[in-house]
Amino acid sequence: MIDAHLVVRRAGFTLDIELNVAEGEVVALLGPNGAGKTTALRVLAGLLPLSGGHIRFGGEEWGHRPADRRPVGMVFQDYLLFPHLSALDNVAFGPRCQGMRRGEARRLAAEWLERVGLAEHAGRRPRTLSGGQAQRVALARALAVRPRLLLLDEPLSALDVDTRREIRAGLRRHLAEFEGASLLVTHDPLDAMALADRLIVIEDGRIAQEGAPAHVARHPRTDYVARLVGLNLYRGRADDHNVALGDLTLSAAESLSGEVFLAFPPSAVALFRTRPDGSPRNLWEAAIAGIEPHGDQVRILLDGPLPASADITPAALADLGLAEGDTVWAAVKATETHAYPA
């Protein structure tokens, strides 16, 4: 297991997080730009010094080891393959640096290229490879050094959508077979949900939330996480099924007491030109602050006593005749409004 307390101080920013990653576990670090995710990876790799804390793996202290004496494999965002070397020699580079004979290193590299499906591309230079092929060479290079810790910094971000889907599936298989600890940095919630056993969300250099992917997706605790998983999120005070959010009270599916988070998806918000008949409990009047495409839906940004996002179809937008600045009534069913302890 890796047991790390990472403290890095720079002008105007401090990273201070504790990480524990078991061997065979894949942990994803998520967070907005500048949160400290890549800094954490570079410190673990020995590319940046610690300002404080420690890094231990299996009881061994790594904090003062230089990068070339750490059993770490790293896949960089832009892969950083050596342009003058073939795919085979890129993969053989690490084992050669560890003292392996050239022939043995090249045989090992050939085995890894075959494992990632690139045996027939062994002699090609990086500039002649596609993005997906370059990513697989970078992964093979990282794994060829037999690391105990695998670090992946946005490994799929440079790929187009179709290639990303294919490479994600292959990467998931290789991570499942890897016996060491794996730490993945990504901005993409789909990559994190598909690849990781556990998520750690970093904001402003601190851990804001962590847990299993499904739990984090259902129970966001910050605005960033809520946006990431596509939920409207609020903090209020619960009394049974009622949650007070300032001057507005909504009814939730759960019965709780005290400080809570309350969340519902944009797809659960229904919009009306006039106040709907009956007496829906979760109803408020709002102004349209923005209208933007969102996949095959249209996202309506609502301002007012409860700022929210609502997803409707283009047909519904036309039927309602909505425009920015219009006033509408928004409603959410209590069964789709979920509360959980803050």
C-alpha positions as CSV (number, residue, x, y, z in Angstrom):
1,M,0.0,0.0,0.0
2,I,1.1,3.5,-0.7
3,D,0.7,5.8,2.4
4,A,1.3,9.4,1.6
5,H,0.8,12.8,3.2
6,L,1.7,15.3,0.4
7,V,2.4,18.9,1.4
8,V,3.7,21.2,-1.4
9,R,3.9,24.9,-0.8
10,R,4.1,27.4,-3.7
11,A,3.4,31.1,-4.0
12,G,-0.3,31.5,-3.4
13,F,-1.1,27.7,-3.3
14,T,-0.6,24.8,-0.9
15,L,-1.4,21.2,-1.6
16,D,-2.1,19.2,1.6
17,I,-3.7,15.8,1.1
18,E,-3.4,12.3,2.5
19,L,-3.5,9.4,0.0
20,N,-3.8,5.7,0.7
21,V,-3.9,3.4,-2.3
22,A,-3.8,-0.4,-1.9
23,E,-1.9,-2.7,-4.3
24,G,-4.3,-3.8,-7.0
25,E,-6.5,-0.7,-6.4
26,V,-7.2,2.1,-9.0
27,V,-7.9,5.5,-7.5
28,A,-8.9,8.5,-9.6
29,L,-8.1,12.1,-8.6
30,L,-10.6,14.6,-9.9
31,G,-10.9,18.3,-9.5
32,P,-11.0,21.6,-11.3
33,N,-7.9,23.1,-13.0
34,G,-5.3,24.3,-10.5
35,A,-6.7,22.0,-7.7
36,G,-3.3,20.2,-7.3
37,K,-4.0,16.9,-9.1
38,T,-1.0,16.8,-11.4
39,T,1.2,18.3,-8.6
40,A,0.3,15.3,-6.5
41,L,1.4,12.9,-9.3
42,R,4.6,14.7,-9.9
43,V,5.5,14.6,-6.2
44,L,4.8,10.9,-6.0
45,A,7.0,10.3,-9.1
46,G,9.8,12.3,-7.6
47,L,9.6,15.1,-10.2
48,L,8.7,17.7,-7.5
49,P,10.0,17.9,-3.9
50,L,7.8,17.6,-0.8
51,S,7.5,20.7,1.4
52,G,6.3,18.4,4.2
53,G,4.6,15.1,4.9
54,H,5.8,11.7,3.7
55,I,5.6,9.1,1.0
56,R,5.7,5.4,2.1
57,F,5.2,2.3,0.1
58,G,5.1,-1.0,2.0
59,G,6.7,0.7,4.9
60,E,9.6,2.0,2.8
61,E,10.2,5.8,2.8
62,W,10.2,7.2,-0.7
63,G,10.0,10.9,0.1
64,H,13.7,11.7,-0.4
65,R,14.4,9.2,-3.2
66,P,15.3,10.6,-6.6
67,A,12.9,9.8,-9.4
68,D,15.1,7.2,-11.0
69,R,15.2,5.2,-7.7
70,R,11.4,5.0,-7.3
71,P,9.6,1.9,-8.7
72,V,7.1,4.2,-10.5
73,G,5.7,4.1,-14.0
74,M,4.1,7.2,-15.4
75,V,1.9,7.9,-18.4
76,F,2.0,11.7,-19.2
77,Q,-0.9,13.6,-20.7
78,D,1.0,14.2,-24.0
79,Y,2.7,10.7,-23.7
80,L,6.2,12.3,-24.1
81,L,7.5,9.5,-26.3
82,F,11.1,9.9,-27.5
83,P,10.6,11.1,-31.1
84,H,13.9,9.7,-32.4
85,L,13.3,6.2,-31.0
86,S,11.0,3.4,-32.4
87,A,8.0,2.2,-30.4
88,L,10.1,-0.8,-29.4
89,D,13.0,1.3,-28.2
90,N,10.7,3.7,-26.4
91,V,9.4,0.7,-24.4
92,A,12.9,-0.8,-23.9
93,F,14.2,2.5,-22.6
94,G,13.1,2.1,-19.0
95,P,14.4,-1.5,-18.5
96,R,17.7,-0.4,-20.1
97,C,18.0,2.4,-17.5
98,Q,17.5,-0.2,-14.8
99,G,20.5,-2.1,-16.1
100,M,18.9,-4.7,-18.3
101,R,21.0,-5.8,-21.3
102,R,19.9,-4.4,-24.6
103,G,18.7,-7.7,-26.2
104,E,16.8,-8.6,-23.1
105,A,15.2,-5.2,-22.8
106,R,14.1,-5.3,-26.4
107,R,12.6,-8.8,-26.0
108,L,10.7,-7.5,-22.9
109,A,9.5,-4.4,-24.9
110,A,8.3,-6.7,-27.8
111,E,6.3,-8.7,-25.2
112,W,4.7,-5.5,-23.9
113,L,3.9,-4.2,-27.4
114,E,2.2,-7.5,-28.2
115,R,0.2,-7.2,-24.9
116,V,-1.1,-3.8,-25.9
117,G,-1.9,-4.9,-29.5
118,L,1.0,-3.1,-31.2
119,A,3.5,-5.9,-32.1
120,E,3.3,-5.0,-35.8
121,H,4.1,-1.3,-35.1
122,A,7.3,-2.0,-33.1
123,G,9.6,-0.3,-35.7
124,R,7.5,2.8,-36.1
125,R,8.5,6.3,-34.8
126,P,6.0,8.2,-32.6
127,R,5.2,10.7,-35.3
128,T,3.8,7.9,-37.5
129,L,1.5,6.6,-34.8
130,S,-2.1,7.5,-34.2
131,G,-3.1,9.0,-30.8
132,G,-4.5,5.8,-29.6
133,Q,-1.4,3.9,-30.7
134,A,0.9,6.4,-29.0
135,Q,-1.2,6.1,-25.8
136,R,-0.7,2.3,-25.8
137,V,3.1,2.7,-26.4
138,A,3.2,5.1,-23.4
139,L,1.3,2.6,-21.2
140,A,3.6,-0.3,-22.3
141,R,6.7,1.9,-21.5
142,A,5.3,2.7,-18.1
143,L,4.5,-1.0,-17.3
144,A,7.8,-2.4,-18.7
145,V,9.8,-1.1,-15.7
146,R,7.7,-3.4,-13.4
147,P,6.5,-0.5,-11.3
148,R,4.9,-0.8,-7.9
149,L,3.0,2.4,-8.5
150,L,1.5,3.4,-11.9
151,L,0.6,7.1,-12.4
152,L,-1.6,8.2,-15.3
153,D,-2.0,12.0,-16.0
154,E,-5.1,12.5,-18.2
155,P,-4.1,9.5,-20.3
156,L,-7.2,9.7,-22.6
157,S,-7.6,13.5,-23.0
158,A,-5.7,13.8,-26.3
159,L,-8.0,11.2,-28.0
160,D,-11.1,11.7,-30.1
161,V,-14.4,10.3,-28.8
162,D,-14.4,7.0,-30.8
163,T,-10.7,6.2,-30.1
164,R,-11.2,7.2,-26.4
165,R,-14.0,4.6,-26.0
166,E,-11.8,1.9,-27.5
167,I,-8.7,2.8,-25.6
168,R,-10.6,3.2,-22.3
169,A,-11.8,-0.4,-22.6
170,G,-8.2,-1.6,-23.2
171,L,-6.9,0.5,-20.4
172,R,-9.5,-0.9,-18.0
173,R,-8.3,-4.4,-18.8
174,H,-4.6,-3.6,-18.2
175,L,-5.3,-1.8,-14.9
176,A,-7.3,-4.8,-13.8
177,E,-4.3,-7.0,-14.5
178,F,-1.7,-4.7,-12.8
179,E,-0.8,-5.9,-9.3
180,G,0.6,-2.6,-8.1
181,A,-1.3,0.6,-7.0
182,S,-2.6,2.9,-9.7
183,L,-3.4,6.6,-9.5
184,L,-5.3,8.3,-12.3
185,V,-5.8,12.0,-12.9
186,T,-8.7,12.9,-15.1
187,H,-11.3,15.7,-15.7
188,D,-13.7,13.2,-17.4
189,P,-16.3,11.7,-15.0
190,L,-16.9,8.8,-17.5
191,D,-13.2,7.9,-17.4
192,A,-13.2,8.0,-13.6
193,M,-16.4,6.0,-13.3
194,A,-15.2,3.4,-15.8
195,L,-11.6,2.9,-14.6
196,A,-11.5,3.6,-10.9
197,D,-12.4,1.7,-7.8
198,R,-12.4,4.9,-5.7
199,L,-12.6,8.6,-6.4
200,I,-10.8,11.4,-4.6
201,V,-12.0,14.9,-5.4
202,I,-9.4,17.7,-4.8
203,E,-10.4,21.4,-4.6
204,D,-8.0,24.2,-3.7
205,G,-5.3,21.7,-2.7
206,R,-7.5,19.8,-0.2
207,I,-9.6,16.7,-0.4
208,A,-13.2,17.7,-0.8
209,Q,-14.8,14.3,-1.2
210,E,-13.9,10.6,-1.6
211,G,-15.6,7.3,-2.0
212,A,-16.8,4.7,-4.4
213,P,-17.8,6.1,-7.8
214,A,-21.4,5.3,-7.5
215,H,-21.6,6.8,-4.0
216,V,-19.9,10.1,-5.1
217,A,-22.2,10.3,-8.2
218,R,-25.3,10.0,-6.0
219,H,-24.1,12.1,-3.1
220,P,-22.1,15.1,-4.3
221,R,-20.8,17.4,-1.5
222,T,-19.5,20.4,-3.5
223,D,-20.7,22.4,-6.5
224,Y,-17.9,21.1,-8.6
225,V,-18.8,17.4,-8.0
226,A,-22.5,18.2,-8.6
227,R,-21.7,19.8,-12.0
228,L,-19.4,16.9,-12.8
229,V,-22.1,14.3,-12.2
230,G,-24.9,16.5,-13.6
231,L,-27.0,17.3,-10.5
232,N,-28.5,20.5,-9.0
233,L,-27.1,20.7,-5.5
234,Y,-28.2,22.7,-2.4
235,R,-27.5,22.8,1.3
236,G,-30.3,23.3,3.7
237,R,-31.9,22.2,6.9
238,A,-34.2,19.2,7.0
239,D,-37.3,18.6,9.2
240,D,-38.8,15.2,8.3
241,H,-39.3,15.3,4.5
242,N,-39.1,19.1,4.3
243,V,-35.9,20.9,3.5
244,A,-35.6,24.6,4.0
245,L,-33.4,26.4,1.4
246,G,-33.5,30.0,2.4
247,D,-37.1,31.3,1.8
248,L,-38.0,28.2,-0.1
249,T,-38.9,24.8,1.3
250,L,-38.8,21.6,-0.9
251,S,-40.1,18.2,-0.1
252,A,-37.5,15.3,-0.4
253,A,-37.9,11.6,-0.7
254,E,-36.0,11.0,2.5
255,S,-37.0,11.8,6.1
256,L,-34.0,13.5,7.8
257,S,-33.3,16.1,10.5
258,G,-30.6,18.8,10.6
259,E,-28.1,20.0,8.0
260,V,-28.5,18.2,4.7
261,F,-27.6,18.3,1.0
262,L,-30.5,18.2,-1.4
263,A,-30.0,17.2,-5.0
264,F,-32.0,16.5,-8.2
265,P,-31.1,16.1,-11.9
266,P,-31.9,18.8,-14.5
267,S,-34.0,16.2,-16.3
268,A,-36.3,16.1,-13.2
269,V,-37.2,19.8,-13.6
270,A,-40.5,20.5,-15.4
271,L,-41.2,24.0,-16.7
272,F,-44.5,25.8,-17.2
273,R,-45.5,29.1,-18.7
274,T,-48.2,29.6,-16.0
275,R,-48.6,28.2,-12.5
276,P,-49.6,24.6,-12.9
277,D,-53.0,23.3,-11.6
278,G,-53.1,21.4,-8.4
279,S,-50.6,22.0,-5.6
280,P,-47.2,20.5,-6.4
281,R,-45.0,20.9,-3.4
282,N,-41.8,21.6,-5.1
283,L,-42.7,24.6,-7.1
284,W,-41.1,28.0,-7.6
285,E,-41.1,30.9,-10.0
286,A,-37.9,31.6,-11.9
287,A,-36.4,33.7,-14.6
288,I,-34.6,32.2,-17.6
289,A,-30.9,33.3,-17.3
290,G,-29.6,31.2,-20.2
291,I,-30.5,28.7,-22.9
292,E,-27.8,26.4,-24.4
293,P,-27.6,23.1,-26.2
294,H,-26.8,20.1,-24.1
295,G,-26.4,16.8,-26.1
296,D,-29.7,16.1,-27.7
297,Q,-31.5,18.3,-25.0
298,V,-31.6,22.0,-24.3
299,R,-30.4,23.2,-20.9
300,I,-32.3,26.0,-19.4
301,L,-30.5,28.0,-16.7
302,L,-32.9,29.3,-14.1
303,D,-32.3,32.3,-11.7
304,G,-34.5,33.2,-8.8
305,P,-35.0,31.9,-5.3
306,L,-33.5,28.5,-6.4
307,P,-30.9,28.8,-9.2
308,A,-31.1,25.5,-11.1
309,S,-30.5,23.8,-14.5
310,A,-33.4,22.2,-16.3
311,D,-33.1,19.9,-19.3
312,I,-35.9,19.9,-21.9
313,T,-36.3,18.7,-25.5
314,P,-36.0,21.1,-28.4
315,A,-39.6,20.4,-29.1
316,A,-40.6,21.5,-25.6
317,L,-38.5,24.6,-26.0
318,A,-40.4,25.5,-29.2
319,D,-43.8,24.6,-27.7
320,L,-43.2,26.8,-24.6
321,G,-41.7,29.6,-26.7
322,L,-39.0,30.3,-24.1
323,A,-36.4,33.0,-24.4
324,E,-33.8,34.5,-22.0
325,G,-35.4,36.9,-19.5
326,D,-38.8,35.1,-19.6
327,T,-40.4,34.1,-16.3
328,V,-41.5,30.4,-15.8
329,W,-42.7,28.1,-13.1
330,A,-40.4,25.2,-12.2
331,A,-41.5,22.0,-10.5
332,V,-39.7,18.9,-9.3
333,K,-41.4,15.8,-8.0
334,A,-40.5,14.9,-4.4
335,T,-39.7,11.4,-5.4
336,E,-36.9,12.7,-7.6
337,T,-35.6,15.1,-4.9
338,H,-33.0,13.4,-2.7
339,A,-31.6,14.5,0.6
340,Y,-28.6,13.2,2.6
341,P,-26.7,14.3,5.6
342,A,-24.2,17.2,5.2
